[in-house]
Amino acid sequence: MSEDTADDQDAGMIVNSEETDIMNGLTHTDDKGNAVMVDISDKDVTLRTARASGIIRMNEDALSAIINGDVPKGDVLAAARIAGIMGCKNTSGLIPLCHPLKLTKVTIDFTPCPEKGYIRCECNVKLSDKTGAEMEALTGVSVALLTVYDMCKAIDKGMEITDIRLEEKTGGKSGHYIR
Protein backbone atom coordinates (compact mmCIF):
# COMPACT_ATOMS: atom_id res chain seq x y z
CA MET A 1 0.00 0.00 0.00
CA SER A 2 1.40 3.38 -0.93
CA GLU A 3 1.91 6.13 1.62
CA ASP A 4 -0.71 8.30 -0.13
CA THR A 5 -3.30 5.52 0.07
CA ALA A 6 -2.63 4.93 3.76
CA ASP A 7 -2.95 8.66 4.48
CA ASP A 8 -6.22 8.81 2.54
CA GLN A 9 -7.65 5.88 4.53
CA ASP A 10 -6.57 7.39 7.84
CA ALA A 11 -7.99 10.80 6.89
CA GLY A 12 -11.34 9.19 6.05
CA MET A 13 -11.59 7.72 9.55
CA ILE A 14 -10.76 10.90 11.45
CA VAL A 15 -13.54 13.33 12.27
CA ASN A 16 -12.12 16.76 12.95
CA SER A 17 -13.75 19.27 15.26
CA GLU A 18 -15.21 21.27 12.36
CA GLU A 19 -16.99 18.17 11.04
CA THR A 20 -18.23 17.35 14.55
CA ASP A 21 -19.64 20.87 14.92
CA ILE A 22 -21.45 20.55 11.58
CA MET A 23 -22.88 17.16 12.54
CA ASN A 24 -24.07 18.48 15.91
CA GLY A 25 -26.03 21.22 14.12
CA LEU A 26 -27.94 18.79 11.92
CA THR A 27 -31.49 18.03 12.96
CA HIS A 28 -31.64 14.49 11.54
CA THR A 29 -28.58 13.09 13.35
CA ASP A 30 -27.81 12.28 16.96
CA ASP A 31 -24.57 13.19 18.75
CA LYS A 32 -22.86 10.18 17.16
CA GLY A 33 -23.94 11.09 13.62
CA ASN A 34 -26.63 8.41 13.42
CA ALA A 35 -29.84 9.16 11.51
CA VAL A 36 -32.84 9.98 13.72
CA MET A 37 -36.34 11.29 13.13
CA VAL A 38 -36.57 14.83 14.51
CA ASP A 39 -38.47 15.06 17.80
CA ILE A 40 -41.42 17.38 17.22
CA SER A 41 -43.16 16.59 20.53
CA ASP A 42 -42.78 20.13 21.89
CA LYS A 43 -43.76 21.95 18.69
CA ASP A 44 -47.13 23.68 18.45
CA VAL A 45 -49.85 22.47 16.12
CA THR A 46 -50.43 25.21 13.54
CA LEU A 47 -52.25 25.50 10.24
CA ARG A 48 -49.75 24.73 7.49
CA THR A 49 -49.92 24.74 3.71
CA ALA A 50 -47.51 23.84 0.94
CA ARG A 51 -47.68 24.34 -2.81
CA ALA A 52 -45.31 22.66 -5.26
CA SER A 53 -45.18 22.49 -9.03
CA GLY A 54 -43.42 20.74 -11.87
CA ILE A 55 -43.73 20.14 -15.59
CA ILE A 56 -43.53 17.27 -18.02
CA ARG A 57 -42.32 18.07 -21.52
CA MET A 58 -43.50 15.86 -24.35
CA ASN A 59 -43.95 15.68 -28.09
CA GLU A 60 -47.01 17.07 -29.84
CA ASP A 61 -48.58 13.64 -30.37
CA ALA A 62 -48.51 12.76 -26.67
CA LEU A 63 -49.78 16.16 -25.57
CA SER A 64 -52.59 16.07 -28.13
CA ALA A 65 -53.59 12.54 -27.08
CA ILE A 66 -53.81 13.63 -23.43
CA ILE A 67 -55.81 16.78 -24.20
CA ASN A 68 -58.19 14.93 -26.56
CA GLY A 69 -58.60 11.88 -24.31
CA ASP A 70 -57.07 9.55 -26.91
CA VAL A 71 -54.47 7.78 -24.77
CA PRO A 72 -55.13 4.00 -24.95
CA LYS A 73 -54.55 3.55 -21.19
CA GLY A 74 -57.41 5.94 -20.33
CA ASP A 75 -57.86 9.38 -18.79
CA VAL A 76 -54.27 10.33 -18.04
CA LEU A 77 -54.90 13.40 -15.93
CA ALA A 78 -57.60 11.72 -13.82
CA ALA A 79 -55.27 8.80 -13.06
CA ALA A 80 -52.34 11.16 -12.40
CA ARG A 81 -54.47 13.27 -10.05
CA ILE A 82 -55.38 10.22 -7.94
CA ALA A 83 -51.76 8.99 -8.00
CA GLY A 84 -50.52 12.41 -6.87
CA ILE A 85 -52.96 12.47 -3.95
CA MET A 86 -51.88 8.96 -2.97
CA GLY A 87 -48.24 10.08 -3.22
CA CYS A 88 -48.93 12.88 -0.74
CA LYS A 89 -50.64 10.48 1.66
CA ASN A 90 -47.75 8.01 1.50
CA THR A 91 -44.79 10.41 1.68
CA SER A 92 -43.62 9.26 5.10
CA GLY A 93 -43.31 5.71 3.74
CA LEU A 94 -41.16 6.88 0.84
CA ILE A 95 -38.90 9.58 2.30
CA PRO A 96 -36.67 8.47 5.18
CA LEU A 97 -37.18 10.32 8.48
CA CYS A 98 -40.31 12.09 7.19
CA HIS A 99 -43.13 12.31 9.77
CA PRO A 100 -46.53 10.81 8.95
CA LEU A 101 -49.03 13.66 8.72
CA LYS A 102 -52.81 13.96 8.95
CA LEU A 103 -53.47 15.82 5.71
CA THR A 104 -56.80 17.63 5.62
CA LYS A 105 -56.78 18.68 1.96
CA VAL A 106 -54.79 17.78 -1.15
CA THR A 107 -55.39 19.07 -4.66
CA ILE A 108 -53.54 18.19 -7.85
CA ASP A 109 -54.18 20.47 -10.82
CA PHE A 110 -52.89 20.30 -14.39
CA THR A 111 -52.44 23.06 -16.95
CA PRO A 112 -51.70 21.85 -20.49
CA CYS A 113 -49.47 24.30 -22.37
CA PRO A 114 -49.50 23.00 -25.96
CA GLU A 115 -47.73 26.10 -27.29
CA LYS A 116 -44.78 25.30 -25.00
CA GLY A 117 -44.95 21.49 -25.32
CA TYR A 118 -45.63 20.60 -21.70
CA ILE A 119 -48.18 20.05 -18.96
CA ARG A 120 -47.71 21.87 -15.67
CA CYS A 121 -48.75 20.17 -12.44
CA GLU A 122 -49.45 21.93 -9.16
CA CYS A 123 -50.06 20.26 -5.80
CA ASN A 124 -51.58 22.05 -2.81
CA VAL A 125 -51.53 20.48 0.65
CA LYS A 126 -53.20 21.68 3.85
CA LEU A 127 -53.09 20.39 7.43
CA SER A 128 -52.94 21.36 11.08
CA ASP A 129 -49.93 19.65 12.60
CA LYS A 130 -46.53 20.07 14.25
CA THR A 131 -44.51 19.94 11.03
CA GLY A 132 -44.94 21.17 7.49
CA ALA A 133 -46.08 19.47 4.31
CA GLU A 134 -43.44 20.61 1.82
CA MET A 135 -42.28 17.05 1.20
CA GLU A 136 -45.86 15.89 0.69
CA ALA A 137 -46.52 18.58 -1.93
CA LEU A 138 -43.25 17.80 -3.74
CA THR A 139 -43.98 14.07 -3.65
CA GLY A 140 -47.51 14.66 -4.95
CA VAL A 141 -46.21 16.55 -7.98
CA SER A 142 -43.52 13.95 -8.62
CA VAL A 143 -45.88 10.97 -8.47
CA ALA A 144 -48.50 12.71 -10.61
CA LEU A 145 -45.96 13.51 -13.31
CA LEU A 146 -44.48 10.01 -13.16
CA THR A 147 -47.98 8.67 -13.76
CA VAL A 148 -48.37 10.86 -16.84
CA TYR A 149 -45.07 9.47 -18.09
CA ASP A 150 -46.12 5.88 -17.42
CA MET A 151 -49.44 6.24 -19.21
CA CYS A 152 -47.92 7.97 -22.25
CA LYS A 153 -44.53 6.31 -22.69
CA ALA A 154 -45.81 4.26 -25.64
CA ILE A 155 -46.42 7.56 -27.46
CA ASP A 156 -43.28 9.43 -26.34
CA LYS A 157 -40.42 7.76 -24.49
CA GLY A 158 -38.49 11.05 -24.56
CA MET A 159 -40.75 12.89 -22.12
CA GLU A 160 -38.87 14.94 -19.54
CA ILE A 161 -40.02 15.67 -15.99
CA THR A 162 -38.44 18.89 -14.80
CA ASP A 163 -38.66 22.02 -12.65
CA ILE A 164 -40.15 20.30 -9.58
CA ARG A 165 -39.98 22.86 -6.80
CA LEU A 166 -41.63 24.31 -3.73
CA GLU A 167 -43.59 27.42 -4.70
CA GLU A 168 -44.97 28.45 -1.32
CA LYS A 169 -45.42 27.28 2.27
CA THR A 170 -47.13 28.78 5.28
CA GLY A 171 -47.21 28.05 9.01
CA GLY A 172 -44.74 26.84 11.55
CA LYS A 173 -41.73 28.52 13.12
CA SER A 174 -40.14 29.47 9.79
CA GLY A 175 -43.30 31.28 8.68
CA HIS A 176 -44.28 32.15 5.14
CA TYR A 177 -42.08 31.29 2.17
CA ILE A 178 -42.90 32.18 -1.41
CA ARG A 179 -40.62 31.47 -4.32
Phi, psi and chi 1 to 4 in degrees:
 res  aa     phi    psi   chi1   chi2   chi3   chi4
   1 MET       -  133.6 -175.7  179.7  -38.7      -
   2 SER   -74.6  162.3   75.6      -      -      -
   3 GLU   -63.6  -39.8 -171.5  175.2  -38.8      -
   4 ASP   -61.3  -42.8  -70.2  -21.6      -      -
   5 THR   -63.8  -44.0  -54.5      -      -      -
   6 ALA   -61.4  -43.4      -      -      -      -
   7 ASP   -62.4  -41.8  -71.7  -16.7      -      -
   8 ASP   -62.0  -42.7  -69.9  -14.7      -      -
   9 GLN   -65.4  -43.9  -73.5  179.5  -17.0      -
  10 ASP   -62.6  -42.9  -69.9  -17.9      -      -
  11 ALA   -62.7  -34.7      -      -      -      -
  12 GLY   -69.1  -20.1      -      -      -      -
  13 MET   -94.9  -14.0  -64.5  175.4   66.0      -
  14 ILE   -92.4  132.1  -63.5  170.5      -      -
  15 VAL  -109.2  112.8  177.9      -      -      -
  16 ASN   -79.5  171.2   66.8   33.8      -      -
  17 SER   -64.3  -32.7   61.6      -      -      -
  18 GLU   -64.3  -44.0 -176.9  178.7  -28.4      -
  19 GLU   -64.8  -38.3  -71.4  170.3  -23.2      -
  20 THR   -62.9  -43.3  -57.3      -      -      -
  21 ASP   -61.6  -41.4  -69.3  -16.5      -      -
  22 ILE   -64.3  -45.7  -69.3  169.5      -      -
  23 MET   -62.6  -38.3  -71.3  173.4   64.1      -
  24 ASN   -66.6  -24.4  -72.0  -21.9      -      -
  25 GLY   -84.7   -9.9      -      -      -      -
  26 LEU   -77.6  142.8  -62.3  176.0      -      -
  27 THR   -87.5  -15.8   59.2      -      -      -
  28 HIS  -106.3   20.8  -74.8   78.5      -      -
  29 THR  -135.5  150.4   58.1      -      -      -
  30 ASP   -88.7 -173.2   64.1   13.8      -      -
  31 ASP   -67.7  -10.7   58.2   -4.5      -      -
  32 LYS  -102.4    1.8  -65.8  177.7 -177.0  149.1
  33 GLY    87.4    8.5      -      -      -      -
  34 ASN   -81.1  145.4  -62.7  -46.9      -      -
  35 ALA   -66.4  136.0      -      -      -      -
  36 VAL  -142.0  152.8  -65.1      -      -      -
  37 MET   -79.8  133.3 -175.3 -172.0  -85.1      -
  38 VAL   -60.4  137.2  174.1      -      -      -
  39 ASP   -82.2  113.6 -176.2   -3.2      -      -
  40 ILE  -107.8   14.5   59.5  170.6      -      -
  41 SER   -53.7  -39.4  -57.2      -      -      -
  42 ASP   -91.2   -0.8  -66.2  -28.7      -      -
  43 LYS   -77.4  151.8  -68.7  177.8   79.7  176.1
  44 ASP   -82.1  145.8  -67.7  -31.4      -      -
  45 VAL   -76.0  124.4  171.0      -      -      -
  46 THR  -135.7  159.7   62.1      -      -      -
  47 LEU   -69.6  129.8  178.0   63.9      -      -
  48 ARG  -134.4  144.8  -62.4  162.7 -175.0  -93.7
  49 THR  -134.7  157.8   65.2      -      -      -
  50 ALA  -148.0  142.2      -      -      -      -
  51 ARG  -132.4  126.6 -179.9  169.6   51.6   92.7
  52 ALA  -129.4  158.9      -      -      -      -
  53 SER  -144.2  166.3   68.2      -      -      -
  54 GLY  -168.8  170.0      -      -      -      -
  55 ILE  -133.9  157.3   62.4  174.1      -      -
  56 ILE  -126.4  118.6 -176.7  165.2      -      -
  57 ARG   -88.3  143.1  -63.6 -176.8 -171.8  -74.8
  58 MET  -155.8  168.3   62.9 -169.2   68.6      -
  59 ASN   -75.5  168.8   67.0   28.7      -      -
  60 GLU   -62.2  -38.1 -170.0  175.7  -37.4      -
  61 ASP   -61.9  -45.9  -69.4  -18.1      -      -
  62 ALA   -65.4  -45.1      -      -      -      -
  63 LEU   -63.3  -42.9 -168.7   50.7      -      -
  64 SER   -63.4  -41.6  177.3      -      -      -
  65 ALA   -63.3  -39.4      -      -      -      -
  66 ILE   -65.6  -49.9  -67.1  169.6      -      -
  67 ILE   -61.5  -39.9  -68.0  168.9      -      -
  68 ASN   -88.6   -1.0  -64.1  -36.3      -      -
  69 GLY    70.5   31.2      -      -      -      -
  70 ASP  -105.2   16.1  -65.7  -27.6      -      -
  71 VAL   -79.8  125.9  175.7      -      -      -
  72 PRO   -55.1  -28.8  -24.4   32.1      -      -
  73 LYS   -78.6   -9.0  -71.8 -171.8  174.5 -175.8
  74 GLY   119.0 -161.7      -      -      -      -
  75 ASP   -73.3   99.8 -173.9  -23.1      -      -
  76 VAL   -61.1  -48.6  172.9      -      -      -
  77 LEU   -71.0  -31.8  -60.0 -176.7      -      -
  78 ALA   -66.4  -44.8      -      -      -      -
  79 ALA   -64.9  -41.8      -      -      -      -
  80 ALA   -66.4  -35.4      -      -      -      -
  81 ARG   -63.6  -47.7 -177.4  172.0  -74.2  111.0
  82 ILE   -63.4  -43.2  -67.4  168.3      -      -
  83 ALA   -61.2  -41.5      -      -      -      -
  84 GLY   -63.4  -41.5      -      -      -      -
  85 ILE   -63.5  -44.0  -67.9  167.5      -      -
  86 MET   -63.0  -37.7  -67.8  -58.1  -61.9      -
  87 GLY   -59.4  -44.4      -      -      -      -
  88 CYS   -58.9  -47.0  -70.5      -      -      -
  89 LYS   -65.4  -24.6  -68.0  170.0   61.1  172.9
  90 ASN  -107.9   13.1  -71.4  -66.3      -      -
  91 THR   -56.2  -43.3  -60.0      -      -      -
  92 SER   -65.3  -20.8   66.5      -      -      -
  93 GLY   -84.9  -11.8      -      -      -      -
  94 LEU  -105.5  -36.6  -61.6  169.0      -      -
  95 ILE  -103.7  117.6  -52.9  -62.5      -      -
  96 PRO   -57.7  139.6  -22.9   32.4      -      -
  97 LEU    70.8    9.4  -49.6  179.0      -      -
  98 CYS   -85.7  131.9 -160.0      -      -      -
  99 HIS   -72.2  141.8  -69.1   86.4      -      -
 100 PRO   -71.5  135.6   15.4  -18.6      -      -
 101 LEU  -121.8  152.9  -59.3  176.6      -      -
 102 LYS   -95.5   87.3  -65.2  177.4 -175.2  174.1
 103 LEU   -69.3  138.1  -54.6  177.5      -      -
 104 THR  -105.7  -18.2   57.4      -      -      -
 105 LYS  -158.1  136.2 -175.2  173.4 -176.5  179.5
 106 VAL  -138.8  130.1  175.4      -      -      -
 107 THR  -126.5  143.4   61.3      -      -      -
 108 ILE  -124.7  121.3  -56.6  -78.9      -      -
 109 ASP  -123.8  146.2  -64.2  -56.9      -      -
 110 PHE  -121.7  140.7  -62.1   97.6      -      -
 111 THR  -126.7  103.3  -53.8      -      -      -
 112 PRO   -68.9  135.4  -17.8   30.5      -      -
 113 CYS  -125.9   76.5  -60.2      -      -      -
 114 PRO   -61.0  -32.4    2.4   -3.6      -      -
 115 GLU   -67.1  -22.0   67.4  -74.8   -6.8      -
 116 LYS  -107.4   -7.1  -64.2  179.9 -179.6  178.6
 117 GLY    77.4   32.5      -      -      -      -
 118 TYR  -151.5  169.6   64.8   76.8      -      -
 119 ILE  -118.9  131.6  -64.9  175.1      -      -
 120 ARG   -97.5  137.6 -177.4  175.9 -174.0  -84.0
 121 CYS  -117.6  138.7  176.6      -      -      -
 122 GLU  -131.0  135.0 -176.2  172.4  -72.9      -
 123 CYS  -119.3  129.9  176.4      -      -      -
 124 ASN  -118.1  131.8  -73.6  -82.0      -      -
 125 VAL  -127.0  141.7  177.4      -      -      -
 126 LYS  -137.4  143.6 -176.5  177.9  178.3 -177.7
 127 LEU  -167.0  164.1   69.9  149.9      -      -
 128 SER  -116.7  113.8  -69.6      -      -      -
 129 ASP  -161.1 -174.3 -146.8  -37.1      -      -
 130 LYS   -92.4   -7.4  -65.0 -179.0  174.8 -160.2
 131 THR  -144.8  158.4 -170.4      -      -      -
 132 GLY   -80.0  174.2      -      -      -      -
 133 ALA  -116.7   25.0      -      -      -      -
 134 GLU   -59.2  -43.8  -62.7   92.9   82.0      -
 135 MET   -65.6  -35.0  -66.4  -52.1  -58.2      -
 136 GLU   -65.5  -44.0  -74.5   70.3   13.1      -
 137 ALA   -64.6  -42.7      -      -      -      -
 138 LEU   -65.7  -38.7  -70.0  162.1      -      -
 139 THR   -67.7  -40.4  -59.2      -      -      -
 140 GLY   -58.5  -46.3      -      -      -      -
 141 VAL   -62.0  -46.1  166.0      -      -      -
 142 SER   -61.0  -47.6  -60.7      -      -      -
 143 VAL   -67.2  -39.7  171.4      -      -      -
 144 ALA   -60.4  -46.5      -      -      -      -
 145 LEU   -69.6  -35.0  -66.5  175.5      -      -
 146 LEU   -62.7  -35.1  -74.9  166.8      -      -
 147 THR   -67.5  -40.9  -57.5      -      -      -
 148 VAL   -57.8  -46.9  171.7      -      -      -
 149 TYR   -57.9  -49.9 -175.8   95.1      -      -
 150 ASP   -58.2  -42.2 -179.4   53.9      -      -
 151 MET   -75.5  -18.5  -66.8 -173.7   72.5      -
 152 CYS  -116.7    3.9  -61.6      -      -      -
 153 LYS   -63.9  -23.6   65.3 -176.8  179.0 -100.4
 154 ALA   -69.5  -23.9      -      -      -      -
 155 ILE   -90.0  -39.3  -56.4  167.9      -      -
 156 ASP  -149.2  100.1  180.0    7.9      -      -
 157 LYS   -75.8  -12.0  -72.4 -178.8  178.8   37.9
 158 GLY   -92.2   14.0      -      -      -      -
 159 MET   -59.5  150.8  -72.0  178.0  -75.5      -
 160 GLU  -130.6  122.5  178.1 -176.0    6.8      -
 161 ILE   -93.1  128.1  -64.0  170.8      -      -
 162 THR  -152.1  170.9 -173.5      -      -      -
 163 ASP    58.1   32.8  -64.2  -27.2      -      -
 164 ILE   -75.8  125.4  -64.6  172.9      -      -
 165 ARG  -160.8  156.8   59.6 -169.2 -177.1 -161.5
 166 LEU   -76.8  128.2 -179.7   66.8      -      -
 167 GLU   -97.1  -37.2  -62.3  -71.6   -8.7      -
 168 GLU  -163.1  149.6 -175.0  173.8   13.3      -
 169 LYS  -148.6  147.6   65.5   84.1   86.4 -157.1
 170 THR  -131.6  159.8   64.1      -      -      -
 171 GLY    91.5  168.5      -      -      -      -
 172 GLY    78.3  179.5      -      -      -      -
 173 LYS   -62.1  -37.2 -173.3  176.7  177.3 -179.2
 174 SER   -79.1   -9.4   63.3      -      -      -
 175 GLY    76.3 -147.4      -      -      -      -
 176 HIS   -91.4  130.7 -171.3 -154.6      -      -
 177 TYR  -125.2  133.3  165.1   83.0      -      -
 178 ILE  -135.3  133.9 -170.0  161.1      -      -
 179 ARG   -66.5      - -174.4  174.6 -172.8   80.3
